[in-house]
């Protein structure tokens, strides 16, 4: 029997137990920080030579120079033709759905003219160049390529640089095929902190980017946090999470497998089920025990469920929503009869999957919305990756002579109140006598 934590909101210490369950310390230890700092400094000083050196050391390669770590467009299209027909079709269909969805997110410039002729507005422009980090080797995720590249492409980013490690020289054709479909400009087979450093600072071969996006291990996450400010980053993601809120009327096997879908990522992933139906919680627990032996990654799933999962009984659906908002999950399944009535009450979630037939897994691959989502309760203040992450906004201000005079009077008073005389006089010069 899989030992999964059982909680109830009737317990006097329920909320403190929830806080403990959700706590995730993703902070790097001193060893990781020191290694990453060394790599960042070396790449900044020595450029390509340091990238080649660390790639050979950490990924067990034998590259002589950056040419050995560079892929051409022809390599991407060769991979696209090597993969199976079904795989190519799936990638193309997923990409098509992602593009259609993300086009709705694109912000446009706007302006308005006031009565005196003053024009105010906002100019929206894409980033010039972005870097996309994609996990590589045997743990390869072509879906991550599409999810990171396509919103950048839709935003109008002119140059998309992809870095993907190839430990032991293992090149994944699905990842390269996804890069071809997504519209990647250039690909370098480097990973780890050295890849993040190269993107952030630029080398003789790898161009400096404006923003680095994409998932990675603790060294990659630490490097991203250290270069933030020099370049933009998407987020520092923690382990994957799913919260299922169910009224007890969904097939318990479906729910068990939905919980598995996140638990199989790694031992630190978190799967939580909330329901007012105690009998249903027992049924899902039985389904977990029944289905777990059939899973290829059963040991990872088992460890994840035992360490970080929970089956939570609430008094009613109102309380279930309260718990969901506290958890602020990355993925939230509303496996209930009327999800459209429940969804507006959800204040914090990365993505909301509505209804019994909507498995979180379709969101990971092909539904359309992005699967790069806030984790570790950061959905309280952040959002999924999207086109808006690859666009920036400039304010537009153009004063007419009359507008300059009237606004100057206001600015003068406020500036002198702050003791900034030059500000005041600059505005006053334009005040009509």
TORTIBA-760349 format. One record per residue (C-alpha): residue in one letter; x, y, z. Coordinates in nm, 2 decimals. Each point is the difference from the previous one (the first is absolute). Layout:
<gutors>
GUTOR   code     east    north       up
GUTOR      A        X        Y        Z
...
</gutors>
This chain:
<gutors>
GUTOR   code     east    north       up
GUTOR      X     0.00     0.00     0.00
GUTOR      X     0.13     0.34    -0.10
GUTOR      X     0.04     0.22     0.31
GUTOR      X    -0.16     0.33    -0.09
GUTOR      X    -0.07     0.28     0.26
GUTOR      X    -0.37     0.04     0.09
GUTOR      X    -0.11     0.33     0.12
GUTOR      X    -0.34     0.15     0.10
GUTOR      X    -0.10     0.36     0.06
GUTOR      X    -0.16    -0.11     0.32
GUTOR      X     0.35    -0.05     0.15
GUTOR      X     0.09     0.29     0.23
GUTOR      X     0.35     0.04    -0.15
GUTOR      X    -0.12    -0.05    -0.37
GUTOR      X     0.13     0.33    -0.13
GUTOR      X     0.34    -0.04     0.16
GUTOR      X     0.03    -0.35    -0.14
GUTOR      X    -0.09     0.14    -0.34
GUTOR      X     0.28     0.26     0.03
GUTOR      X     0.24    -0.27     0.09
GUTOR      X    -0.11    -0.22    -0.29
GUTOR      X     0.03     0.28    -0.25
GUTOR      X     0.33     0.13     0.12
GUTOR      X     0.27    -0.03    -0.26
GUTOR      X     0.36     0.12     0.05
GUTOR      X     0.14     0.03    -0.35
GUTOR      X     0.29     0.20     0.12
GUTOR      X     0.34    -0.12    -0.13
GUTOR      X     0.26    -0.11     0.26
GUTOR      X     0.34     0.15     0.02
GUTOR      X     0.16    -0.26    -0.22
GUTOR      X    -0.24     0.07    -0.29
GUTOR      X     0.03     0.38     0.04
GUTOR      X     0.38    -0.02     0.00
GUTOR      X     0.01    -0.22    -0.31
GUTOR      X    -0.25     0.23    -0.19
GUTOR      X     0.18     0.31     0.10
GUTOR      X     0.33    -0.14    -0.13
GUTOR      X    -0.16    -0.10    -0.33
GUTOR      X    -0.16     0.34    -0.05
GUTOR      X     0.32     0.18     0.07
GUTOR      X     0.20    -0.23    -0.23
GUTOR      X    -0.24     0.03    -0.29
GUTOR      X    -0.02     0.38     0.04
GUTOR      X     0.39     0.02    -0.01
GUTOR      X     0.09    -0.27    -0.25
GUTOR      X    -0.31    -0.04    -0.21
GUTOR      X    -0.01    -0.29    -0.24
GUTOR      X     0.31    -0.17     0.16
GUTOR      X    -0.18    -0.03     0.33
GUTOR      X    -0.32    -0.12    -0.15
GUTOR      X     0.18    -0.28    -0.18
GUTOR      X     0.20    -0.09     0.31
GUTOR      X    -0.30    -0.03     0.23
GUTOR      X    -0.21    -0.18    -0.26
GUTOR      X     0.27    -0.26    -0.04
GUTOR      X     0.04    -0.04     0.38
GUTOR      X    -0.37     0.00     0.10
GUTOR      X    -0.15    -0.17    -0.31
GUTOR      X     0.28    -0.24    -0.06
GUTOR      X     0.07     0.13    -0.35
GUTOR      X     0.31     0.03    -0.21
GUTOR      X    -0.06     0.33    -0.18
GUTOR      X     0.30     0.18    -0.15
GUTOR      X    -0.17     0.34    -0.05
GUTOR      X    -0.34     0.16    -0.02
GUTOR      X    -0.05    -0.13    -0.36
GUTOR      X    -0.04    -0.34     0.16
GUTOR      X    -0.28     0.13     0.22
GUTOR      X    -0.19     0.19    -0.28
GUTOR      X    -0.29    -0.13    -0.20
GUTOR      X    -0.11     0.14    -0.33
GUTOR      X    -0.35     0.04    -0.14
GUTOR      X     0.07    -0.30    -0.22
GUTOR      X     0.06    -0.21     0.31
GUTOR      X    -0.34     0.09     0.14
GUTOR      X    -0.18    -0.08    -0.32
GUTOR      X     0.19    -0.33    -0.03
GUTOR      X    -0.13    -0.09     0.34
GUTOR      X    -0.35     0.10    -0.11
GUTOR      X     0.01    -0.24    -0.29
GUTOR      X     0.15    -0.28     0.22
GUTOR      X    -0.28    -0.02     0.26
GUTOR      X    -0.30    -0.21    -0.06
GUTOR      X    -0.31     0.12    -0.19
GUTOR      X    -0.22    -0.01     0.30
GUTOR      X     0.25     0.19     0.22
GUTOR      X     0.04     0.27    -0.26
GUTOR      X    -0.37     0.03    -0.05
GUTOR      X    -0.05     0.03     0.38
GUTOR      X     0.26     0.27     0.03
GUTOR      X    -0.14     0.19    -0.29
GUTOR      X    -0.36    -0.02     0.13
GUTOR      X     0.12     0.11     0.35
GUTOR      X     0.19     0.29    -0.14
GUTOR      X    -0.30     0.11    -0.21
GUTOR      X    -0.22     0.00     0.31
GUTOR      X     0.26     0.18     0.21
GUTOR      X     0.03     0.27    -0.27
GUTOR      X    -0.38     0.05    -0.03
GUTOR      X    -0.03     0.04     0.38
GUTOR      X     0.30     0.23     0.05
GUTOR      X    -0.11     0.23    -0.28
GUTOR      X    -0.28     0.11     0.23
GUTOR      X     0.26     0.12     0.26
GUTOR      X     0.19     0.24    -0.23
GUTOR      X    -0.01     0.35     0.13
GUTOR      X    -0.04     0.29    -0.25
GUTOR      X     0.11     0.36     0.03
GUTOR      X    -0.26     0.26     0.08
GUTOR      X    -0.04     0.37     0.06
GUTOR      X    -0.27     0.27     0.06
GUTOR      X    -0.01     0.37    -0.06
GUTOR      X    -0.12     0.24     0.27
GUTOR      X    -0.21     0.31    -0.07
GUTOR      X     0.30     0.23    -0.01
GUTOR      X     0.18    -0.22    -0.25
GUTOR      X     0.23    -0.18     0.25
GUTOR      X     0.06    -0.36    -0.11
GUTOR      X     0.05    -0.28     0.25
GUTOR      X     0.05    -0.37    -0.07
GUTOR      X     0.20    -0.31     0.01
GUTOR      X     0.23    -0.15    -0.26
GUTOR      X     0.04    -0.38     0.01
GUTOR      X     0.31    -0.15    -0.15
GUTOR      X     0.14    -0.36     0.00
GUTOR      X     0.33    -0.09     0.16
GUTOR      X     0.29     0.00    -0.25
GUTOR      X     0.15    -0.34     0.10
GUTOR      X    -0.09    -0.27     0.26
GUTOR      X     0.17    -0.31     0.12
GUTOR      X    -0.19    -0.32     0.06
GUTOR      X     0.14    -0.27     0.22
GUTOR      X    -0.12    -0.35    -0.07
GUTOR      X     0.09    -0.31     0.21
GUTOR      X     0.19    -0.25    -0.22
GUTOR      X     0.15    -0.34    -0.02
GUTOR      X    -0.23    -0.29     0.09
GUTOR      X    -0.23     0.23     0.21
GUTOR      X    -0.11     0.19    -0.30
GUTOR      X    -0.32     0.21    -0.03
GUTOR      X    -0.10     0.11    -0.35
GUTOR      X    -0.32     0.14     0.16
GUTOR      X     0.22     0.25     0.19
GUTOR      X     0.15     0.12    -0.33
GUTOR      X    -0.34     0.08    -0.14
GUTOR      X    -0.13     0.16     0.32
GUTOR      X     0.29     0.24     0.03
GUTOR      X     0.07     0.07    -0.36
GUTOR      X    -0.35     0.05    -0.15
GUTOR      X    -0.11     0.29     0.22
GUTOR      X     0.33     0.17    -0.07
GUTOR      X    -0.05    -0.05    -0.37
GUTOR      X    -0.36     0.13     0.02
GUTOR      X     0.13     0.31     0.19
GUTOR      X     0.22     0.08    -0.30
GUTOR      X     0.34    -0.08     0.16
GUTOR      X     0.25     0.03    -0.28
GUTOR      X     0.25    -0.25     0.13
GUTOR      X    -0.06    -0.31     0.21
GUTOR      X     0.31    -0.17     0.13
GUTOR      X    -0.04    -0.36     0.14
GUTOR      X     0.25    -0.17     0.23
GUTOR      X    -0.04    -0.37     0.07
GUTOR      X     0.25    -0.23     0.17
GUTOR      X     0.10    -0.33    -0.16
GUTOR      X     0.15    -0.21     0.28
GUTOR      X     0.23    -0.27    -0.14
GUTOR      X    -0.08     0.14    -0.34
GUTOR      X    -0.36    -0.11     0.00
GUTOR      X    -0.20     0.22    -0.24
GUTOR      X    -0.38    -0.03     0.02
GUTOR      X    -0.16     0.03    -0.35
GUTOR      X    -0.34     0.08     0.15
GUTOR      X     0.14     0.31     0.17
GUTOR      X     0.18     0.11    -0.32
GUTOR      X    -0.32    -0.06    -0.20
GUTOR      X    -0.20     0.21     0.24
GUTOR      X     0.26     0.28    -0.04
GUTOR      X    -0.05    -0.02    -0.38
GUTOR      X    -0.38     0.02     0.03
GUTOR      X     0.01     0.27     0.27
GUTOR      X     0.23     0.23    -0.20
GUTOR      X     0.32     0.00     0.20
GUTOR      X     0.27     0.21    -0.16
GUTOR      X     0.32    -0.17     0.13
GUTOR      X     0.08    -0.30     0.22
GUTOR      X     0.30    -0.07     0.22
GUTOR      X     0.05    -0.33     0.17
GUTOR      X     0.10     0.14     0.34
GUTOR      X    -0.18    -0.02     0.33
GUTOR      X     0.05     0.07     0.37
GUTOR      X     0.11     0.33     0.15
GUTOR      X     0.24     0.05    -0.29
GUTOR      X    -0.29     0.02    -0.24
GUTOR      X    -0.18     0.25     0.21
GUTOR      X     0.32     0.21     0.04
GUTOR      X     0.06    -0.01    -0.38
GUTOR      X    -0.35     0.12    -0.07
GUTOR      X     0.01     0.27     0.27
GUTOR      X     0.35     0.14    -0.08
GUTOR      X     0.06    -0.11    -0.36
GUTOR      X     0.31    -0.17    -0.13
GUTOR      X     0.19     0.01    -0.33
GUTOR      X    -0.25    -0.25    -0.14
GUTOR      X    -0.32     0.02     0.22
GUTOR      X    -0.17     0.33    -0.02
GUTOR      X    -0.11     0.19     0.31
GUTOR      X    -0.38    -0.02     0.04
GUTOR      X    -0.25     0.23     0.17
GUTOR      X    -0.18    -0.27     0.20
GUTOR      X     0.06    -0.36     0.09
GUTOR      X    -0.29    -0.24     0.03
GUTOR      X    -0.05    -0.37     0.05
GUTOR      X     0.03    -0.27     0.27
GUTOR      X     0.32    -0.16     0.13
GUTOR      X     0.16    -0.17     0.30
GUTOR      X     0.12     0.17     0.32
GUTOR      X     0.31     0.13    -0.17
GUTOR      X    -0.20     0.16    -0.28
GUTOR      X    -0.25     0.15     0.24
GUTOR      X     0.28     0.14     0.22
GUTOR      X     0.17     0.15    -0.30
GUTOR      X    -0.32     0.16    -0.12
GUTOR      X    -0.05     0.16     0.34
GUTOR      X     0.35     0.13    -0.01
GUTOR      X    -0.01     0.16    -0.34
GUTOR      X    -0.35     0.15     0.06
GUTOR      X     0.03     0.38    -0.04
GUTOR      X     0.27    -0.04    -0.26
GUTOR      X    -0.26    -0.17    -0.21
GUTOR      X    -0.36    -0.08     0.06
GUTOR      X    -0.12    -0.35     0.10
GUTOR      X    -0.34    -0.17     0.00
GUTOR      X    -0.01    -0.15     0.35
GUTOR      X     0.18    -0.23     0.24
GUTOR      X    -0.22    -0.31    -0.01
GUTOR      X    -0.03    -0.25     0.28
GUTOR      X    -0.13    -0.36    -0.03
GUTOR      X    -0.31    -0.07    -0.20
GUTOR      X    -0.33     0.00     0.18
GUTOR      X    -0.36    -0.10    -0.05
GUTOR      X    -0.31     0.06     0.21
GUTOR      X    -0.32    -0.18    -0.08
GUTOR      X    -0.32     0.12     0.14
GUTOR      X    -0.27    -0.26    -0.04
GUTOR      X    -0.36    -0.03     0.11
GUTOR      X     0.03    -0.38     0.02
GUTOR      X    -0.18    -0.08    -0.33
GUTOR      X     0.30    -0.06    -0.23
GUTOR      X     0.15    -0.34    -0.07
GUTOR      X     0.26    -0.05     0.28
GUTOR      X     0.23    -0.17    -0.25
GUTOR      X     0.01     0.32    -0.20
GUTOR      X     0.08     0.21     0.30
GUTOR      X     0.27    -0.24     0.12
GUTOR      X     0.17     0.02    -0.35
GUTOR      X    -0.03     0.38     0.00
GUTOR      X     0.19     0.00     0.33
GUTOR      X     0.26    -0.23    -0.15
GUTOR      X     0.04     0.23    -0.29
GUTOR      X     0.19     0.25     0.21
GUTOR      X     0.15    -0.24     0.25
GUTOR      X     0.19    -0.18    -0.28
GUTOR      X     0.20     0.32    -0.07
GUTOR      X     0.23    -0.05     0.30
GUTOR      X     0.00    -0.09     0.36
GUTOR      X    -0.06     0.36     0.11
GUTOR      X    -0.31     0.05    -0.21
GUTOR      X    -0.33     0.06     0.19
GUTOR      X    -0.34    -0.16    -0.06
GUTOR      X    -0.30     0.10     0.22
GUTOR      X    -0.36    -0.10    -0.01
GUTOR      X    -0.28     0.20     0.18
GUTOR      X    -0.35    -0.14     0.03
GUTOR      X    -0.29     0.02     0.25
GUTOR      X    -0.07    -0.37    -0.06
GUTOR      X     0.20    -0.22     0.24
GUTOR      X    -0.11    -0.32    -0.18
GUTOR      X     0.12     0.14    -0.33
GUTOR      X     0.34     0.08     0.16
GUTOR      X     0.02    -0.37     0.10
GUTOR      X    -0.09    -0.10    -0.35
GUTOR      X     0.27     0.21    -0.15
GUTOR      X     0.25    -0.15     0.25
GUTOR      X    -0.10    -0.34    -0.11
GUTOR      X     0.04     0.10    -0.37
GUTOR      X     0.35     0.12     0.08
GUTOR      X     0.09    -0.33     0.15
GUTOR      X    -0.15    -0.19    -0.29
GUTOR      X     0.15     0.21    -0.28
GUTOR      X     0.35     0.08     0.14
GUTOR      X     0.15    -0.34    -0.08
GUTOR      X    -0.09     0.06    -0.37
GUTOR      X     0.20     0.32    -0.02
GUTOR      X     0.35     0.00    -0.16
GUTOR      X     0.11     0.27     0.24
GUTOR      X    -0.17    -0.15     0.30
GUTOR      X     0.29     0.05     0.24
GUTOR      X     0.03     0.37    -0.07
GUTOR      X    -0.38     0.03     0.03
GUTOR      X    -0.01    -0.20     0.32
GUTOR      X     0.27     0.22     0.16
GUTOR      X    -0.17     0.32    -0.11
GUTOR      X    -0.34    -0.11     0.13
GUTOR      X     0.15    -0.11     0.34
GUTOR      X     0.21     0.31     0.05
GUTOR      X    -0.22     0.29    -0.13
GUTOR      X    -0.35    -0.12    -0.10
GUTOR      X    -0.32     0.03     0.20
GUTOR      X    -0.36    -0.11    -0.01
GUTOR      X    -0.20     0.28     0.17
GUTOR      X    -0.36    -0.02     0.12
GUTOR      X    -0.19     0.33     0.02
GUTOR      X    -0.35     0.07     0.14
GUTOR      X    -0.14     0.12    -0.33
GUTOR      X     0.10     0.15    -0.34
GUTOR      X     0.02     0.35     0.15
GUTOR      X     0.27    -0.12     0.23
GUTOR      X     0.17    -0.18    -0.29
GUTOR      X     0.02     0.33    -0.19
GUTOR      X     0.15     0.16     0.31
GUTOR      X     0.27    -0.27     0.02
GUTOR      X     0.07     0.03    -0.37
GUTOR      X     0.06     0.37     0.03
GUTOR      X     0.23    -0.05     0.29
GUTOR      X     0.20    -0.26    -0.19
GUTOR      X     0.02     0.23    -0.32
GUTOR      X     0.09    -0.31    -0.21
GUTOR      X     0.19    -0.01    -0.32
GUTOR      X    -0.26    -0.23    -0.15
GUTOR      X    -0.36    -0.01     0.13
GUTOR      X    -0.25    -0.25    -0.12
GUTOR      X    -0.37     0.08     0.08
GUTOR      X    -0.14    -0.35    -0.04
GUTOR      X    -0.35     0.11     0.09
GUTOR      X    -0.35     0.02    -0.15
GUTOR      X    -0.01     0.38    -0.07
GUTOR      X     0.37     0.11    -0.04
GUTOR      X    -0.11     0.32    -0.17
GUTOR      X    -0.16     0.11     0.32
GUTOR      X     0.30    -0.09     0.22
GUTOR      X     0.27     0.14    -0.22
GUTOR      X    -0.08     0.37     0.06
GUTOR      X     0.05    -0.06     0.37
GUTOR      X     0.35    -0.12    -0.05
GUTOR      X     0.24     0.29     0.07
GUTOR      X     0.33    -0.18    -0.02
GUTOR      X     0.10    -0.27    -0.25
GUTOR      X     0.24    -0.03    -0.29
GUTOR      X    -0.24    -0.18    -0.22
GUTOR      X    -0.35    -0.12     0.06
GUTOR      X    -0.13    -0.32    -0.16
GUTOR      X    -0.37     0.00     0.00
GUTOR      X    -0.23    -0.30     0.01
GUTOR      X     0.04    -0.38     0.04
GUTOR      X     0.13    -0.05    -0.36
GUTOR      X     0.28     0.26     0.02
GUTOR      X     0.32    -0.18     0.10
GUTOR      X     0.29     0.22     0.10
GUTOR      X     0.22    -0.20    -0.25
GUTOR      X    -0.17     0.16    -0.30
GUTOR      X     0.12     0.33     0.13
GUTOR      X     0.35    -0.12     0.02
GUTOR      X     0.01    -0.07    -0.37
GUTOR      X    -0.27     0.12    -0.23
GUTOR      X    -0.30     0.18     0.14
GUTOR      X     0.13     0.34    -0.09
GUTOR      X     0.08     0.19     0.32
GUTOR      X     0.36     0.00     0.12
GUTOR      X     0.13    -0.27     0.23
GUTOR      X     0.27     0.22     0.16
GUTOR      X    -0.18     0.09     0.32
GUTOR      X     0.07     0.15     0.34
GUTOR      X     0.08    -0.26     0.27
GUTOR      X     0.04     0.00     0.38
GUTOR      X    -0.30     0.23     0.07
GUTOR      X     0.14     0.27    -0.23
GUTOR      X    -0.33     0.00    -0.19
GUTOR      X    -0.11     0.24     0.27
GUTOR      X     0.20     0.27    -0.19
GUTOR      X     0.12    -0.14    -0.34
GUTOR      X    -0.14    -0.14    -0.32
GUTOR      X     0.07    -0.26    -0.27
GUTOR      X     0.27     0.07    -0.26
GUTOR      X    -0.16     0.18    -0.29
GUTOR      X     0.05     0.24    -0.29
GUTOR      X     0.00     0.29     0.25
GUTOR      X     0.33    -0.13     0.14
GUTOR      X     0.16     0.06    -0.33
GUTOR      X    -0.14     0.35    -0.05
GUTOR      X     0.09     0.33     0.17
GUTOR      X    -0.19     0.32     0.04
GUTOR      X     0.12     0.36    -0.05
GUTOR      X    -0.22     0.29     0.12
GUTOR      X    -0.08     0.27    -0.26
GUTOR      X    -0.04     0.36     0.10
GUTOR      X    -0.03     0.29    -0.25
GUTOR      X    -0.11     0.34     0.15
GUTOR      X    -0.17     0.27    -0.21
GUTOR      X     0.10     0.35     0.09
GUTOR      X    -0.32     0.04     0.20
GUTOR      X     0.05    -0.33     0.17
GUTOR      X     0.36     0.08     0.09
GUTOR      X    -0.11     0.32     0.17
GUTOR      X    -0.27    -0.16     0.21
GUTOR      X     0.20    -0.31     0.09
GUTOR      X     0.30     0.21     0.07
GUTOR      X    -0.19     0.19     0.27
GUTOR      X    -0.08    -0.33     0.18
GUTOR      X     0.35    -0.13    -0.04
GUTOR      X     0.15     0.32     0.13
GUTOR      X    -0.19    -0.02     0.32
GUTOR      X     0.08    -0.36     0.06
GUTOR      X     0.37     0.03    -0.10
GUTOR      X     0.05     0.30     0.23
GUTOR      X    -0.17    -0.19     0.28
GUTOR      X     0.26    -0.27    -0.05
GUTOR      X     0.28     0.25    -0.01
GUTOR      X     0.09    -0.08    -0.36
GUTOR      X     0.04     0.35    -0.14
GUTOR      X     0.14    -0.10    -0.34
GUTOR      X    -0.31    -0.22    -0.05
GUTOR      X    -0.22     0.29     0.08
GUTOR      X     0.18     0.25    -0.22
GUTOR      X     0.01    -0.24    -0.29
GUTOR      X    -0.38    -0.02     0.01
GUTOR      X    -0.04     0.37     0.07
GUTOR      X     0.19     0.10    -0.32
GUTOR      X    -0.30    -0.14    -0.19
GUTOR      X    -0.27     0.18     0.19
GUTOR      X    -0.18     0.26    -0.20
GUTOR      X     0.03     0.35     0.16
</gutors>
